[in-house]
């Protein structure tokens, strides 16, 4: 039982020392990754603004999305009656 407790305490101390040594490295890596993501986002935003400015200057329109075309629906329901074609008679 004593060996088991001693082993647990030693493992805990070793992990604690490793955490103190590795934590600054891990934090700096996370910060660098966050900085790269922010820089990429800023670059994409700048490119979008430049493209928008070019389109605005040239007077062209750039459509990125067109909604799907839907079929026209009748304005009356089937149970409201029938539609009758008619001709106008001139006198």
Buried (B, 14 or more C-beta within 10 A) or exposed (E): EEEEEEEEEEEEEEEEEEEEEEEEEEEEEEEEEEEEEEEEEEEEEEEEEEEEEEEEEEEEEEEEEEEEEEEEEEEEEEEEEEEEEEEEEEE
